[in-house]
């Protein structure tokens, strides 16, 4: 029985080497972690810990965060029909 098991192992190893022969396996480049991303991760983690202490389950937390992100995304896409009047800033001129 051990010889049969050994034969299967050798066959499996042989099939695996044939399947990957000639293929290039390229690792993905590491993600760029900006200060903004790290800051947002910390804030979301803090929100999760606070909501967990208040009895929220994970699904409710994720649904709420996704709702907020969706509203923010669509709010930024809105085109304002009557843009607010921009105040023109005047530079103070030095007396000469």
C-alpha positions in Angstrom: 0.0 0.0 0.0 2.9 2.4 0.7 4.3 1.8 -2.7 1.0 2.7 -4.3 0.7 5.8 -2.2 4.3 6.7 -3.2 3.5 6.2 -6.8 0.6 8.6 -6.6 2.7 11.2 -4.9 5.4 11.0 -7.6 2.7 11.2 -10.4 1.2 14.3 -8.8 4.6 16.0 -8.5 5.3 15.1 -12.1 2.0 16.6 -13.3 2.6 19.8 -11.4 6.0 20.3 -12.9 4.6 19.8 -16.4 1.8 22.3 -15.7 4.1 25.1 -14.6 7.0 24.4 -17.0 7.5 27.4 -19.3 5.0 29.6 -17.5 6.3 32.8 -15.9 5.0 33.4 -12.4 5.2 37.1 -11.7 4.6 38.4 -8.2 2.4 41.5 -7.9 4.3 44.7 -6.9 3.7 45.8 -3.3 0.9 48.2 -2.8 1.9 51.8 -2.3 0.8 52.9 1.2 0.5 56.6 1.3 0.0 58.6 4.5 -3.7 59.2 3.4 -4.3 55.4 3.1 -2.7 54.7 6.4 -4.7 57.5 8.1 -8.0 56.3 6.6 -7.3 52.7 7.7 -6.7 53.9 11.2 -9.9 56.0 11.3 -12.0 53.1 9.9 -10.5 50.7 12.4 -11.2 53.2 15.2 -14.8 53.5 14.0 -15.2 49.7 13.8 -13.9 49.3 17.4 -16.3 52.0 18.7 -19.2 50.4 16.8 -18.3 47.0 18.1 -18.4 48.3 21.7 -21.9 49.7 21.0 -23.1 46.2 19.9 -23.0 46.5 16.1 -22.2 43.4 14.1 -19.6 43.5 11.3 -22.3 43.3 8.5 -24.1 46.3 9.9 -20.9 48.3 10.1 -19.8 47.5 6.6 -23.3 48.3 5.2 -23.3 51.7 7.0 -19.7 52.5 5.8 -20.6 51.6 2.2 -23.8 53.7 2.4 -21.7 56.7 3.5 -19.1 56.2 0.8 -21.8 55.8 -1.9 -23.5 59.1 -0.8 -20.1 60.9 -0.8 -19.3 59.5 -4.3 -22.6 60.6 -5.8 -22.6 63.9 -4.0 -19.2 64.7 -5.6 -20.6 63.8 -9.1 -23.6 66.2 -8.8 -23.5 69.2 -11.1 -24.6 72.4 -9.3 -27.0 74.4 -11.5 -26.4 77.7 -9.8 -22.9 77.7 -8.4 -22.4 79.9 -5.4 -20.9 83.3 -6.1 -17.2 83.2 -5.5 -15.8 86.0 -3.6 -13.0 87.8 -5.3 -10.1 88.3 -3.0 -8.2 91.5 -3.4 -4.6 91.8 -2.4 -3.7 94.6 -0.1 -1.4 97.0 -1.7 1.4 98.6 0.2 1.5 102.3 0.3 4.4 103.6 -1.7 
